[in-house]
Amino acid sequence: ASTLRLTARSFEPADLVVSPEAAAAKATLKANGSVKLAFLAPEGKETERLTVSLKETIDPYAGTKGLLLAERGVDVPPRPATVAVVLDDVPPGDWVLGWEGTSIAAGMKVLKVTETRADAGSVGLVRGWSILGSVRDDLGVVVPGARVRLRAGSPATGRPVGTERVARTGSDGGFVVHGLPLDETL
């Protein structure tokens, strides 16, 4: 067997052991980049549960989200405490960092990651709400896999502004959308 040393810019080196009989070998390199974001809970006495995600961005100016790279759940203690989330193994590029919780308004930041840690700063979380529902046809039969879209719109033009969230119904026709801002009409 031979050992190959694999190196690539922005990734940690890796050693790969290859036997003479092997037709192919596969290696996964770990990126040097990481992302850090600190959260401050909204006013209140309860701990808030957040889901923090990192997705590739298709358009950094519009914040269009693509494939999921990482996702982590985190508990945010009541004020004045803060909690920091660090996502490691992030390749260089433009990424969309998002967060949502059952009673927290969803949010996002578009950031550029280089070969080191990208510090996204801190975010003061604000209260939000969730919508639960189900989709049924005209006979009352559940509709699995339906696309449900909630969006804030301009009453004058009907054009979408602000929040837009999409969910798919499950096998029971049910859906849930978390993290909707309290101050928007959807």
N, C-alpha and C positions, 0 to 999 in steps of 0.2 A: 504494500500500500504506500501511496505517496500523499504528502500533505501539500495542498495548494494554499497560498496566502492570497486572499481576495481583498483588494482595496479599491475604493471609489470615493471621489470627492463628496463631502457632506455625509459620509457613512462610516461607521466603525469598521475596522478591519475584521475579517473573519478567516478562520482556518477551516479548510474542507479536506477531509480524508477521503481519498479516492482509491479504490482497489483496482488492480490491473484488469479484472474481469468486467468492470463496470462499463456499460455502453454510454451512460450519461450520469451526471451528478447534478444535484440541485442545492442551491444555497440561498438563504435569505439574509440580506444585510440589514442591520439596524441603523436608522438615520440618527445623526447627531442632534438634530433640531428638536426643540420642545416648545410648548406654549404654556404660559401661566396667566391665570385670571383669578382675581380675588372678588368674593361676593360679600355684601353687607345686607342682611335680612331687612325686610320692611318692618315698620313699627309693629309690635306685637310681642307676645310672650311665648309663642310656640316655635319649635324647630321646623324649618321648611325643608322639604325634600325636592331636590332639583335633578334634572337630567341634563348633562352637559355633553354636547356633541361637537365634533370637528369634521367638517365635510370639505371636499375640494370645491373650489369655486370655478364656475364656468365663465362668469363675467365679474371680475373684481369690482367694477363700478356699480353694477346692479345688485351684487351680492347673490347672484343666482347660484343655487347649491347643486352639487353633483354627488358623487359617491361618498359614503360614510367612511372615514378613516378610524375614528375612535369615538367611544361613548362611555360615559361614566356617571353613576349616580353619586350624589353627595348630599349630606345633611348640613344645612346652614343654621347655626345656633342663633337664638334671639340677639338683638342689638345689645350692647355695642360690639359683640364679638364678630369677627370676620372669618371666612374660611377661604383658603387658596386651593385651586385645582391646577394640577400640572399634568399635561398630557405629553408623554415622551414618544420617541421614535417617529418624529414628524419630518418628512422630507422637505427640502426647500420649495417655496412656491407660495401662491396666494391661497388662503384657507378661510372658510366661514366658521366662526366659533359661535355656537348657539346654545341657549339654555331655556328650559321651561319647567314648570311645576304645576301641580294641581291648583294651587291658589296664588300662583305667581304669573305675572304677565311675561310672555316669551320675549326674548330679545336676541340680538346677534351683533357680532362685530366681524368685519372683514379685516384680515391682517396678513402681513407678509412674513414668512418664516425664512430665516437664513440658516446658516450652519450652527447657530447657537440658540439660546432660549429667546423666544419672542415674549415680551412682557406686555400683555393686553391691558394692564392697569387694573382698576377695580370698578365694580358695578354696584350701584345701590339698587337692589331689587324692589319692584313695586307690586302691589297686589293685582291679581288677575282672577279670572273665573273660568269655569269649564262648562262645556255643553255635552250632554249625553243624549242620544236619540237612537231611533231605528228607522230603517227604510222598508216600506211595504208597498206592494203593488195594489191595484184597485180592488183585488179580491182579498186583501189582507195577508197575502203570503209574503214572507220575508224575502228581501232581495240582497243576497250576499255579493260582495265585490263591487257594490255601487260606489261611485266617487261622490263625496259630499264636499262642497266648497263653501267656506264662509269668508266673506270679505267685507271690509268697510267701504262704503261708497259715498260719493257726493250726491246728496239729495237732488241738486239742481241738474246735474248732467248724467247721473247714473254710472259714471265712470269710477272704476276702483281707485281708492286712495288708502294708504296706510296698510293695515293688517290684511293678509290673505292666508288662510290655512286650509289644507286639504286633508281629508281622511277617507279611508275605505271601510266599507261595512264588513263585518266578520260573517261567519257562517250563520249566525243568528240574526243577521240584518242590522246589528247594533254598531254604533260608532261612538267615540269620545274624542273631543278636541280640548286640550288643556292650554292654559297660558294666554287666554284672550284678555286684552286690556279692558279695564273697567269703564273707561271713558269713551269707548267706540260703540256705535250702533252698527250691527252686522246684519 
